[in-house]
Amino acid sequence: MFGRVKSLFRVLAGLTLLLSLPLSAAPAAIQYSAEIYQKLPQGGEVTGRVYVGREGMRTDMTRNGERMIQQVDTRRGVSRILFPEKRTYLEMPAGRTPPDAARGGEVDPCQGLPGAHCRRLGEETLNGRPVVKWAVSFNQQGRQIEGTQWIDRERGMVVRQEMPDGQRMALKLLGTEKLNGRRVEKWAVDMEANGNRQRSYRWYDPELNLVVREVMPGGFVREMRNIRVGPQDPALFRLPKGYRKMAAGQGGGGLPR
C-alpha cells in the first residue's frame, strides 16, 4: 500500500469509496471484543483492542508513543477521539450507518450516503454466486463519479465494481478456512487502474459480518485476533468523567476549550 502501490491506491480512492467499512452508527447485531494488529510495510507495528457493543464501538491503540481511544457513541450519535494522558477529547458526528448486510444485495448501497444516488439494474450471477447489479453516482471533491456495483445477495458486500475510466475491482471467494479458531471465508481482491494491477486478500467472518484479516501488496497486514463474542460494558462507549473538550483541529496537543 506504499511506494508504487500507494499511488495505485490513490487512484482507486474513488473506486473504493463505497467499499470501505466505516464505524457503524447503528447498534451491533453481535457484541464482541478483539485484539487488533497492523504490520506496516516499513517494518513498524500497531496493536490495540476493539470493543463492539449495543451502545457503540471503541478502539484503543498506541500511536507514536501516545495512547488514543476512539469511541462511537450510538446513544448520542457522536464519534470521539480521547487522549488519556492529557484527559482531553475531540468530538464529531458519527459516520454513516453502513447498509444492513442482512438484507443482502437488495439494500440500496447509497443508503445513508449524502449526495449519492443508486439505481437497481437487475440480478446476475458472478463466479457462481447470485448478485444484484446497481448503478452508482456520487460526488468526490467536486466531481461527479459514476460507476457500477455488483453486490453479493448472501453477504451484502460489493464483489465487483467498474468505473467509466477503466478502474476495476473484483472479489472472488477462494474457499473457507479456520483463522484463530473461527470459520472464515478467504476472498481474493483484484484491483486495476491506469494499466496497473494488484491482488490482496481478505478473510471474512460470516458470524460477525466483517473482514477480520487483510493482506495487501507491499507487506501491509491488518487483522483481529482473540475474538471474544459476548456482552460489552456500556461504560466503554461513554465519555469518562474529567475529560475536557477541544476545538476541532487542535489535536492531542491543543488547548482544551
TORVO-924004 format. One line per field, with one value per atom (N, C-alpha, C): z, y, x; atom name. Coordinates in Angstrom, 1 decimal. Layout:
N
c3 = c(Z_...)
c2 = c(Y_...)
c1 = c(X_...)
at = c(CA_...)
//
This chain:
257
c3 = c(0.0_0.0_0.0_-0.1_0.0_-1.3_-1.6_-2.8_-4.0_-5.0_-6.2_-6.0_-5.0_-4.7_-4.1_-3.4_-2.8_-3.8_-4.9_-6.0_-6.6_-6.7_-7.3_-6.4_-5.1_-4.1_-4.2_-4.4_-4.5_-5.7_-6.8_-8.0_-7.7_-6.9_-6.7_-5.6_-5.0_-3.9_-4.3_-5.5_-5.9_-6.1_-6.6_-6.9_-5.7_-4.6_-3.4_-2.3_-2.7_-1.7_-1.0_-1.7_-1.2_-0.7_-0.8_-0.3_1.1_1.6_2.9_4.0_5.1_6.2_7.3_7.3_8.3_9.7_10.7_12.0_12.0_12.4_12.3_13.4_13.0_14.0_14.4_14.1_14.5_15.5_16.4_17.4_16.7_17.4_16.8_16.9_15.9_15.9_16.9_16.8_17.7_18.5_19.8_20.6_20.7_20.7_20.8_21.2_21.5_21.7_21.0_20.7_20.0_20.1_19.9_19.7_18.3_18.0_16.6_16.4_15.2_14.9_13.5_13.3_11.9_11.8_10.6_10.3_9.1_9.3_8.2_7.3_6.0_5.1_5.5_6.2_6.6_7.9_8.4_9.5_10.8_11.0_12.2_12.5_13.7_14.1_14.9_14.8_15.6_16.3_17.6_18.3_19.1_19.5_20.3_20.5_20.9_21.2_20.6_20.2_19.7_20.5_20.8_21.6_20.8_20.5_19.8_20.6_21.0_21.9_21.4_22.2_21.9_21.8_22.6_22.6_21.8_21.1_20.2_19.9_19.6_19.2_19.8_20.2_20.8_20.3_20.0_19.6_20.5_21.1_21.9_21.2_21.1_20.5_20.9_20.7_21.0_19.6_19.4_18.1_18.4_17.9_18.2_19.7_20.4_21.9_22.7_22.0_22.7_22.6_23.7_23.7_23.2_22.4_21.9_22.0_22.2_22.2_21.2_20.4_19.5_20.0_20.2_20.6_19.6_19.3_18.6_19.5_20.0_20.9_20.2_20.1_19.3_20.0_21.3_22.0_21.6_21.5_21.1_19.7_18.9_17.5_17.3_18.1_18.0_18.0_17.5_17.5_18.2_19.1_19.9_19.7_19.8_20.0_21.3_22.2_23.5_23.7_24.4_24.7_26.2_26.7_28.1_28.9_28.3_29.0_29.3_28.4_28.6_29.1_29.1_29.6_28.8_27.4_26.5_25.4_24.7_23.6_22.5_21.3_20.2_19.9_19.5_19.2_17.9_17.2_15.8_15.6_14.6_14.3_13.9_14.3_13.9_12.4_11.9_10.5_10.1_8.8_8.3_8.7_8.8_9.1_7.9_7.8_6.6_6.3_5.1_4.7_5.5_5.8_6.6_5.7_6.0_5.2_5.3_6.3_6.5_5.4_4.7_3.6_2.3_2.4_1.2_0.1_-1.2_-2.3_-2.5_-1.9_-2.1_-1.4_-0.5_0.2_-0.8_-0.8_-1.6_-1.1_-1.9_-1.4_-1.2_-1.6_-1.3_0.0_0.6_1.8_2.9_3.3_4.4_3.9_2.5_2.0_1.3_1.9_1.3_-0.1_-1.0_-2.3_-3.3_-2.8_-3.7_-4.1_-5.3_-5.9_-6.5_-6.2_-6.7_-7.4_-8.5_-9.2_-9.5_-9.1_-9.2_-10.7_-11.2_-12.7_-12.9_-11.9_-12.1_-11.3_-11.7_-11.0_-12.0_-11.5_-12.3_-11.4_-12.0_-11.3_-11.6_-10.6_-10.7_-10.0_-10.6_-10.0_-9.3_-9.9_-9.3_-8.1_-7.8_-6.7_-7.2_-6.7_-7.1_-6.6_-7.5_-7.2_-7.7_-7.1_-7.6_-8.2_-9.4_-10.1_-9.8_-9.5_-9.2_-10.0_-10.5_-11.0_-9.8_-9.7_-8.5_-9.0_-8.4_-8.8_-7.5_-7.3_-6.1_-6.4_-5.5_-5.7_-4.9_-5.6_-4.9_-5.2_-4.2_-4.4_-5.6_-5.7_-6.7_-8.0_-8.2_-9.4_-9.2_-10.2_-10.2_-10.7_-9.9_-10.3_-10.5_-11.6_-11.8_-12.1_-11.6_-11.8_-11.6_-11.6_-11.5_-10.4_-9.6_-8.5_-8.6_-8.3_-8.1_-6.7_-6.0_-4.6_-4.3_-3.6_-3.3_-2.5_-3.0_-2.3_-0.9_-0.7_0.6_1.6_1.2_2.1_2.1_1.1_1.2_0.9_0.4_0.1_-1.4_-1.7_-3.1_-3.6_-4.6_-5.2_-6.5_-7.1_-8.3_-8.5_-9.0_-9.2_-10.5_-11.3_-12.5_-12.6_-13.1_-13.3_-14.8_-15.3_-16.8_-17.3_-16.4_-16.8_-16.8_-16.6_-16.7_-15.3_-14.3_-12.9_-12.6_-12.1_-11.8_-10.4_-9.8_-8.6_-8.6_-8.2_-8.2_-7.1_-6.4_-5.3_-5.8_-5.3_-5.7_-4.4_-4.1_-3.0_-3.3_-2.5_-2.7_-1.9_-0.8_0.0_1.4_2.3_3.7_4.5_5.6_6.4_7.9_8.7_10.1_10.4_11.1_11.4_12.9_13.7_15.1_15.7_15.3_15.8_15.3_14.3_13.8_12.3_11.8_10.4_9.6_8.6_7.8_6.4_5.5_4.1_3.6_2.7_2.1_0.7_0.6_-0.7_-1.3_-2.6_-3.4_-3.9_-3.8_-4.2_-5.3_-6.5_-7.6_-8.0_-8.1_-8.5_-9.7_-10.5_-11.7_-12.0_-12.2_-12.5_-13.3_-14.4_-15.2_-15.7_-16.0_-16.5_-15.5_-14.2_-13.1_-12.4_-12.0_-11.4_-10.0_-9.1_-7.8_-7.2_-6.4_-5.7_-4.2_-3.4_-2.0_-1.5_-0.3_0.3_1.5_1.6_2.8_3.4_4.7_5.4_6.1_5.7_6.1_7.1_8.3_9.3_9.1_8.7_8.5_9.7_10.9_12.1_12.5_12.4_12.8_11.6_10.4_9.2_9.0_9.1_8.8_8.4_7.8_7.5_8.7_9.0_10.2_9.9_8.6_8.2_6.8_6.6_5.2_5.0_3.8_3.4_2.1_2.1_0.9_0.3_-0.9_-1.5_-0.8_-0.7_0.0_1.4_1.9_3.2_4.3_3.9_4.9_5.3_6.6_7.1_8.3_8.3_9.5_9.8_11.1_11.5_12.9_13.2_14.5_15.1_16.4_17.0_18.3_18.8_20.1_20.2_19.2_19.2_20.3_21.1_22.2_22.0_21.7_21.5_22.8_23.1_24.3_24.7_25.6_26.0_26.4_26.1_26.4_27.4_28.3_29.3_28.6_28.8_28.2_28.5_29.7_30.0_29.0_28.3_27.3_26.2_26.0_24.8_25.3_26.6_27.1_27.5_27.5_27.8_29.3_29.6_31.0_31.7_33.0_33.7_33.7_33.8_33.9_32.6_31.5_30.2_29.7_29.0_28.5_27.0_26.5_25.0_24.4_23.2_22.4_21.2_20.6_19.4_18.2_17.2_16.0_15.5_15.1_14.5_15.5_16.8_17.8_18.0_17.9_18.0_19.5_19.7_21.1_21.9_21.2_22.0_22.1_21.6_21.6_22.9_23.1_24.3_24.4_25.4_25.6_25.7_25.3_25.4_26.5)
c2 = c(-1.2_0.0_1.2_1.1_2.2_2.1_3.2_3.3_3.2_2.3_2.2_1.8_1.0_0.5_1.6_2.5_3.7_4.5_4.8_5.6_4.9_3.6_2.9_3.0_2.9_3.1_4.5_5.5_6.8_7.0_6.4_6.4_5.7_4.6_3.8_4.3_5.5_6.1_6.2_6.7_6.9_5.6_4.6_3.3_2.6_2.8_2.0_2.8_4.0_4.9_4.2_3.5_2.9_1.4_1.0_-0.3_-0.3_0.9_1.0_0.6_0.1_-0.3_0.7_1.8_2.8_2.3_3.1_2.8_3.0_2.0_2.0_2.9_3.6_4.4_3.6_2.4_1.5_0.5_0.1_-0.9_-2.2_-2.9_-4.1_-5.2_-6.1_-7.3_-8.3_-8.3_-9.2_-8.4_-8.6_-7.9_-8.8_-8.1_-8.8_-7.9_-8.4_-7.7_-8.5_-7.8_-8.5_-7.6_-8.3_-7.6_-7.2_-6.0_-5.6_-5.4_-5.8_-5.8_-5.3_-4.4_-4.0_-4.1_-4.6_-4.7_-3.7_-2.8_-1.7_-2.2_-1.7_-2.1_-1.7_-0.6_-0.1_-0.8_-1.8_-2.6_-2.3_-1.2_-0.9_-1.8_-1.8_-2.5_-1.6_-1.8_-1.1_-2.1_-2.1_-3.0_-2.3_-2.9_-2.3_-3.3_-2.8_-3.6_-2.9_-3.7_-3.1_-3.8_-3.0_-3.4_-3.0_-3.9_-3.6_-4.1_-3.1_-3.5_-2.8_-3.0_-2.4_-0.9_-0.3_1.2_1.8_1.0_1.7_0.8_1.4_0.8_1.6_0.9_1.5_0.9_1.7_1.2_1.9_1.1_1.5_1.2_2.2_1.9_2.9_2.6_3.5_3.8_5.1_5.6_6.6_6.4_7.4_7.6_6.6_6.7_7.3_7.7_8.3_7.4_7.1_6.3_7.1_6.5_7.1_6.1_6.7_5.9_6.6_5.7_6.2_5.6_6.4_5.9_6.3_5.4_5.7_5.5_6.6_6.5_6.5_5.4_5.3_6.0_6.1_6.8_8.2_8.9_10.3_10.6_9.5_9.7_10.5_10.3_11.1_10.1_10.6_9.9_10.7_10.1_10.9_10.3_11.1_10.7_11.2_10.3_10.6_10.5_11.4_11.4_11.3_10.0_9.8_10.5_10.7_11.3_12.8_13.4_14.8_15.0_13.9_13.9_15.0_14.9_15.8_14.9_15.5_14.7_15.6_15.1_15.7_15.0_15.7_15.1_15.6_14.6_15.0_14.0_14.4_13.5_12.1_11.1_9.7_9.5_8.6_8.3_7.7_7.5_7.0_5.5_5.1_3.7_2.9_1.8_1.0_0.3_0.0_-0.7_-2.0_-2.5_-3.7_-4.9_-5.5_-6.7_-7.8_-7.9_-9.0_-8.9_-7.8_-7.7_-8.0_-8.3_-8.7_-7.7_-8.2_-7.2_-6.4_-6.6_-5.8_-4.4_-4.2_-2.9_-1.9_-0.7_0.4_0.7_0.5_0.8_2.3_3.2_4.6_5.0_4.0_4.3_5.0_6.2_6.9_7.7_7.7_8.4_9.7_10.9_12.1_12.3_12.8_13.1_11.9_10.7_9.6_9.1_8.5_8.0_6.6_5.7_4.3_3.9_3.1_2.6_1.1_0.3_-1.1_-1.5_-2.3_-2.6_-4.1_-4.9_-6.3_-7.3_-8.6_-9.7_-10.4_-10.9_-11.7_-12.7_-13.5_-14.5_-14.2_-14.1_-13.9_-15.0_-15.7_-16.8_-17.7_-18.0_-18.9_-18.4_-17.1_-16.5_-15.5_-15.5_-14.5_-13.1_-12.2_-10.8_-9.9_-8.7_-7.6_-6.5_-6.0_-5.0_-3.6_-2.7_-1.3_-0.3_0.8_1.9_2.9_3.4_4.3_5.6_6.7_8.0_8.8_9.4_10.2_11.3_12.2_13.4_13.2_13.4_13.3_14.5_15.4_16.6_17.4_17.6_18.4_17.8_16.5_15.8_14.7_14.6_13.6_12.3_11.3_10.0_9.0_8.2_7.3_5.9_4.9_3.5_2.5_1.2_0.1_-0.8_-1.3_-2.2_-3.5_-4.6_-5.9_-6.3_-6.5_-6.8_-8.2_-9.0_-10.4_-10.4_-11.2_-11.3_-11.9_-12.9_-13.5_-12.7_-12.1_-11.4_-9.9_-9.4_-7.9_-7.1_-7.7_-7.0_-6.7_-5.7_-5.4_-6.4_-7.1_-8.1_-7.8_-6.7_-6.2_-4.7_-3.9_-2.5_-2.0_-1.3_-0.7_0.7_1.5_2.9_3.2_4.3_4.6_4.8_5.2_5.4_4.1_3.0_1.7_1.1_1.9_1.3_0.2_-0.9_-2.1_-2.7_-3.3_-4.1_-5.3_-6.4_-7.7_-8.6_-9.1_-10.1_-11.5_-12.5_-13.9_-14.7_-15.5_-16.4_-17.6_-17.8_-18.9_-20.1_-20.0_-21.1_-20.7_-21.7_-21.4_-22.0_-21.3_-21.7_-21.5_-22.0_-21.7_-20.7_-19.6_-18.5_-18.1_-18.3_-18.1_-18.8_-20.0_-20.8_-20.5_-19.6_-19.3_-19.6_-20.0_-20.3_-19.0_-18.9_-17.7_-18.0_-17.0_-17.2_-16.4_-17.0_-16.2_-15.7_-14.4_-13.7_-13.1_-13.3_-12.5_-11.2_-10.1_-8.8_-8.3_-8.2_-7.8_-6.3_-5.5_-4.1_-3.7_-2.8_-2.4_-0.9_-0.2_1.3_1.7_2.5_3.0_1.9_0.8_-0.3_-1.1_-0.7_-1.4_-2.3_-3.5_-4.5_-4.9_-5.3_-5.8_-6.7_-7.6_-8.5_-8.5_-8.4_-8.5_-9.6_-9.9_-11.0_-10.5_-11.0_-10.7_-12.0_-12.0_-13.1_-12.6_-13.1_-12.6_-13.5_-13.0_-13.8_-13.7_-14.8_-14.7_-14.4_-14.9_-14.7_-13.2_-12.6_-11.2_-10.2_-10.8_-10.0_-8.9_-9.2_-8.3_-9.0_-8.2_-8.7_-8.7_-9.8_-10.0_-10.0_-10.1_-10.1_-9.6_-8.8_-8.3_-8.4_-8.9_-8.9_-8.2_-7.1_-6.2_-6.2_-5.9_-5.8_-4.8_-5.1_-4.2_-4.6_-5.6_-6.1_-5.6_-4.9_-4.3_-5.4_-5.7_-6.7_-6.1_-6.4_-6.0_-7.1_-7.3_-8.4_-8.2_-9.0_-9.1_-10.4_-10.5_-11.7_-11.9_-13.1_-13.4_-12.8_-13.1_-12.5_-13.2_-12.4_-12.9_-12.4_-13.3_-12.9_-12.8_-11.7_-11.6_-10.1_-9.9_-8.5_-7.7_-6.4_-5.4_-4.4_-3.9_-2.9_-1.6_-1.1_0.1_1.3_1.3_2.4_2.5_1.5_1.6_2.6_2.9_3.7_5.1_5.4_6.7_7.5_8.8_9.8_9.7_9.4_9.3_10.7_10.7_12.0_12.6_13.9_14.6_14.9_14.6_15.0_16.3_17.1_18.4_18.4_19.0_19.0_20.0_19.6_20.5_21.0_22.1_22.6_21.7_21.5_20.7_21.3_20.5_20.9_21.2_21.1_21.3_20.1_18.9_17.6_17.4_16.3_15.9_16.9_17.8_18.7_20.1_20.2_21.5_21.9_23.1_23.6_23.3_22.7_22.4_23.6_23.5_24.6_24.4)
c1 = c(0.8_0.0_0.9_2.1_3.1_3.9_4.7_5.5_4.7_5.0_4.3_2.8_2.7_1.3_0.5_1.1_0.4_-0.2_0.5_-0.1_-1.3_-1.2_-2.4_-3.6_-3.4_-4.5_-5.0_-4.2_-4.7_-5.6_-5.3_-6.1_-7.4_-7.3_-8.5_-9.4_-9.0_-9.8_-11.2_-11.5_-12.9_-13.6_-12.9_-13.5_-13.9_-13.1_-13.3_-14.1_-14.5_-15.2_-16.3_-17.1_-18.3_-18.0_-16.7_-16.4_-15.9_-15.5_-14.9_-15.9_-15.4_-16.2_-16.1_-17.0_-16.9_-17.4_-17.0_-17.6_-19.1_-19.8_-21.2_-21.9_-22.9_-23.6_-24.9_-25.0_-26.1_-25.6_-26.5_-26.2_-25.7_-24.7_-24.2_-25.1_-25.2_-26.0_-25.4_-24.0_-23.3_-22.3_-22.2_-21.2_-20.0_-18.8_-17.6_-16.4_-15.3_-14.0_-12.9_-11.8_-10.8_-9.5_-8.4_-7.1_-7.0_-6.4_-6.2_-4.7_-4.3_-2.8_-2.7_-1.6_-1.3_0.2_0.6_2.0_2.3_3.1_3.4_4.5_4.5_5.5_6.9_7.0_8.3_8.8_8.1_8.5_7.9_7.1_6.5_5.3_4.8_3.6_2.7_1.4_0.4_-0.5_-0.7_-1.5_-2.5_-3.6_-4.6_-5.8_-6.9_-8.1_-9.3_-10.3_-11.6_-12.7_-13.7_-14.9_-16.1_-17.0_-18.3_-19.4_-20.3_-21.4_-22.7_-23.8_-25.1_-25.1_-24.2_-24.2_-23.1_-22.3_-21.3_-20.1_-19.0_-17.8_-16.6_-15.6_-14.4_-13.1_-12.1_-10.8_-9.8_-8.9_-7.8_-6.5_-5.6_-4.3_-3.3_-2.0_-0.9_-0.3_-0.2_0.4_1.5_2.7_3.8_4.0_3.8_4.1_2.9_1.9_0.7_-0.5_-1.1_-2.3_-3.5_-4.3_-5.5_-6.7_-7.9_-9.1_-10.1_-10.7_-11.8_-13.1_-14.1_-15.4_-16.4_-17.4_-18.6_-19.7_-20.4_-21.5_-22.8_-23.4_-24.7_-25.9_-25.8_-26.9_-27.0_-25.8_-25.8_-25.5_-25.1_-24.8_-23.5_-22.5_-21.3_-20.1_-19.0_-17.7_-16.7_-15.9_-14.9_-13.5_-12.5_-11.1_-10.6_-10.2_-9.8_-8.3_-7.6_-6.2_-6.1_-6.0_-6.0_-4.9_-3.7_-2.6_-2.9_-3.6_-3.9_-5.4_-6.1_-7.5_-8.3_-8.1_-8.8_-9.5_-10.4_-11.0_-11.6_-11.7_-12.3_-13.7_-14.7_-16.0_-16.5_-17.2_-17.7_-18.9_-19.8_-20.9_-20.4_-21.1_-20.7_-20.9_-20.0_-20.1_-21.4_-21.6_-22.9_-23.0_-24.2_-24.5_-24.4_-23.6_-23.5_-24.8_-25.0_-26.2_-26.3_-27.5_-27.7_-27.4_-26.3_-25.9_-26.8_-27.6_-28.6_-29.6_-29.8_-30.7_-30.1_-28.8_-28.1_-28.0_-28.0_-27.8_-29.0_-30.1_-31.3_-31.2_-30.3_-30.2_-29.6_-30.1_-29.5_-28.1_-27.1_-25.7_-25.5_-26.4_-26.2_-27.0_-27.6_-28.3_-27.4_-27.9_-27.1_-25.9_-25.7_-24.5_-25.0_-24.8_-25.3_-24.7_-25.6_-25.1_-24.9_-25.2_-25.0_-26.4_-26.4_-27.7_-27.4_-28.3_-28.1_-29.4_-29.2_-30.4_-30.2_-31.2_-31.1_-31.2_-30.3_-30.3_-30.8_-30.8_-31.2_-30.3_-30.5_-29.8_-29.0_-27.8_-26.9_-26.2_-25.3_-24.5_-23.1_-22.2_-20.8_-20.1_-19.2_-18.4_-19.3_-20.5_-21.5_-22.3_-22.2_-22.9_-23.9_-25.1_-26.2_-25.8_-25.9_-25.6_-26.7_-26.7_-27.6_-26.8_-27.1_-26.3_-26.9_-26.1_-26.5_-25.7_-26.4_-25.7_-25.5_-24.3_-23.9_-23.4_-23.9_-23.4_-23.1_-21.9_-21.6_-20.6_-20.6_-19.7_-18.4_-17.3_-16.0_-15.1_-14.9_-14.1_-14.6_-15.9_-16.5_-16.7_-16.3_-16.5_-17.6_-18.4_-19.5_-18.9_-18.9_-18.3_-19.5_-19.4_-20.5_-19.8_-20.5_-19.9_-21.0_-20.6_-21.5_-21.0_-21.9_-21.5_-22.4_-21.7_-22.4_-22.3_-23.5_-23.5_-23.9_-23.1_-23.4_-24.7_-25.7_-27.0_-26.9_-26.0_-25.9_-25.2_-24.0_-23.1_-23.4_-24.0_-24.3_-23.1_-22.0_-20.8_-20.6_-19.9_-19.6_-18.5_-18.9_-17.9_-17.4_-17.9_-17.3_-17.7_-16.8_-17.1_-16.3_-16.9_-16.3_-16.6_-15.6_-15.7_-15.5_-16.1_-16.0_-14.6_-13.6_-12.3_-11.4_-12.1_-11.4_-11.0_-11.1_-10.8_-11.7_-11.2_-12.0_-11.6_-12.5_-12.3_-13.2_-12.6_-13.4_-13.0_-13.9_-13.7_-14.1_-13.3_-13.7_-13.4_-14.5_-14.4_-13.5_-12.4_-11.4_-11.8_-12.5_-12.8_-13.0_-13.1_-13.3_-12.0_-11.7_-10.5_-10.9_-10.0_-10.0_-9.0_-9.4_-8.4_-8.7_-7.6_-7.7_-8.9_-9.2_-10.2_-11.6_-11.8_-13.1_-13.1_-14.3_-14.5_-14.7_-13.9_-13.9_-13.8_-14.2_-14.1_-12.9_-12.1_-11.0_-11.4_-11.2_-11.6_-10.3_-10.2_-9.1_-9.7_-9.0_-9.4_-8.5_-9.0_-8.2_-8.6_-7.6_-7.8_-7.0_-7.5_-6.8_-7.1_-6.0_-6.2_-4.9_-5.2_-4.1_-3.2_-3.7_-2.9_-2.2_-2.2_-1.6_-2.6_-2.1_-2.9_-2.3_-3.1_-2.6_-3.7_-3.2_-4.1_-3.9_-4.9_-4.8_-5.8_-5.8_-6.7_-7.4_-8.6_-9.4_-10.0_-10.1_-10.7_-12.0_-13.1_-14.4_-15.0_-15.5_-16.1_-17.6_-18.3_-19.8_-20.6_-20.2_-20.9_-20.9_-19.7_-19.5_-19.9_-20.0_-20.3_-19.2_-18.0_-16.9_-15.6_-14.7_-13.4_-12.5_-11.9_-11.1_-9.6_-9.3_-7.8_-7.7_-6.7_-6.4_-4.8_-4.4_-3.0_-2.9_-2.1_-2.1_-0.6_-0.5_0.8_1.7_3.0_3.9_4.2_3.5_3.7_2.8_1.7_0.8_-0.2_-0.3_-1.2_-2.0_-3.3_-4.1_-5.1_-5.2_-6.1_-6.7_-7.7_-8.3_-8.0_-7.5_-7.1_-7.9_-7.9_-8.5_-9.9_-10.7_-12.1_-12.9_-13.6_-14.4_-15.8_-16.8_-18.2_-18.9_-19.6_-20.3_-20.6_-21.5_-21.8_-20.6_-20.7_-19.7_-20.2_-19.4_-19.7_-20.1_-21.4_-21.8_-20.9_-20.2_-19.3_-18.1_-17.8_-16.7_-17.0_-18.2_-18.6_-19.1_-18.9_-19.4_-18.2_-18.3_-17.3_-16.9_-15.7_-15.3_-15.4_-15.5_-15.5_-14.1_-14.1_-12.8_-12.1_-12.8_-12.2_-12.6_-11.7_-12.1_-12.1_-13.2_-13.4_-12.5_-11.9_-11.1_-11.8_-11.4_-11.9_-11.3_-12.1_-11.6_-10.4_-9.4_-8.1_-7.0_-7.3_-6.3_-5.4_-6.0_-5.2_-4.9_-4.2_-3.9_-3.1_-2.3_-1.5_-2.2_-3.4_-4.1_-4.6_-5.0_-5.6_-7.1_-7.5_-8.9_-9.8_-11.0_-11.9_-12.9)
at = c(N_CA_C_N_CA_C_N_CA_C_N_CA_C_N_CA_C_N_CA_C_N_CA_C_N_CA_C_N_CA_C_N_CA_C_N_CA_C_N_CA_C_N_CA_C_N_CA_C_N_CA_C_N_CA_C_N_CA_C_N_CA_C_N_CA_C_N_CA_C_N_CA_C_N_CA_C_N_CA_C_N_CA_C_N_CA_C_N_CA_C_N_CA_C_N_CA_C_N_CA_C_N_CA_C_N_CA_C_N_CA_C_N_CA_C_N_CA_C_N_CA_C_N_CA_C_N_CA_C_N_CA_C_N_CA_C_N_CA_C_N_CA_C_N_CA_C_N_CA_C_N_CA_C_N_CA_C_N_CA_C_N_CA_C_N_CA_C_N_CA_C_N_CA_C_N_CA_C_N_CA_C_N_CA_C_N_CA_C_N_CA_C_N_CA_C_N_CA_C_N_CA_C_N_CA_C_N_CA_C_N_CA_C_N_CA_C_N_CA_C_N_CA_C_N_CA_C_N_CA_C_N_CA_C_N_CA_C_N_CA_C_N_CA_C_N_CA_C_N_CA_C_N_CA_C_N_CA_C_N_CA_C_N_CA_C_N_CA_C_N_CA_C_N_CA_C_N_CA_C_N_CA_C_N_CA_C_N_CA_C_N_CA_C_N_CA_C_N_CA_C_N_CA_C_N_CA_C_N_CA_C_N_CA_C_N_CA_C_N_CA_C_N_CA_C_N_CA_C_N_CA_C_N_CA_C_N_CA_C_N_CA_C_N_CA_C_N_CA_C_N_CA_C_N_CA_C_N_CA_C_N_CA_C_N_CA_C_N_CA_C_N_CA_C_N_CA_C_N_CA_C_N_CA_C_N_CA_C_N_CA_C_N_CA_C_N_CA_C_N_CA_C_N_CA_C_N_CA_C_N_CA_C_N_CA_C_N_CA_C_N_CA_C_N_CA_C_N_CA_C_N_CA_C_N_CA_C_N_CA_C_N_CA_C_N_CA_C_N_CA_C_N_CA_C_N_CA_C_N_CA_C_N_CA_C_N_CA_C_N_CA_C_N_CA_C_N_CA_C_N_CA_C_N_CA_C_N_CA_C_N_CA_C_N_CA_C_N_CA_C_N_CA_C_N_CA_C_N_CA_C_N_CA_C_N_CA_C_N_CA_C_N_CA_C_N_CA_C_N_CA_C_N_CA_C_N_CA_C_N_CA_C_N_CA_C_N_CA_C_N_CA_C_N_CA_C_N_CA_C_N_CA_C_N_CA_C_N_CA_C_N_CA_C_N_CA_C_N_CA_C_N_CA_C_N_CA_C_N_CA_C_N_CA_C_N_CA_C_N_CA_C_N_CA_C_N_CA_C_N_CA_C_N_CA_C_N_CA_C_N_CA_C_N_CA_C_N_CA_C_N_CA_C_N_CA_C_N_CA_C_N_CA_C_N_CA_C_N_CA_C_N_CA_C_N_CA_C_N_CA_C_N_CA_C_N_CA_C_N_CA_C_N_CA_C_N_CA_C_N_CA_C_N_CA_C_N_CA_C_N_CA_C_N_CA_C_N_CA_C_N_CA_C_N_CA_C_N_CA_C_N_CA_C_N_CA_C_N_CA_C_N_CA_C_N_CA_C_N_CA_C_N_CA_C_N_CA_C_N_CA_C_N_CA_C_N_CA_C_N_CA_C_N_CA_C_N_CA_C_N_CA_C_N_CA_C_N_CA_C_N_CA_C_N_CA_C_N_CA_C_N_CA_C_N_CA_C_N_CA_C_N_CA_C_N_CA_C_N_CA_C_N_CA_C_N_CA_C_N_CA_C_N_CA_C_N_CA_C_N_CA_C_N_CA_C_N_CA_C_N_CA_C_N_CA_C_N_CA_C_N_CA_C_N_CA_C_N_CA_C_N_CA_C_N_CA_C_N_CA_C_N_CA_C_N_CA_C_N_CA_C_N_CA_C_N_CA_C_N_CA_C_N_CA_C_N_CA_C_N_CA_C_N_CA_C_N_CA_C)
//
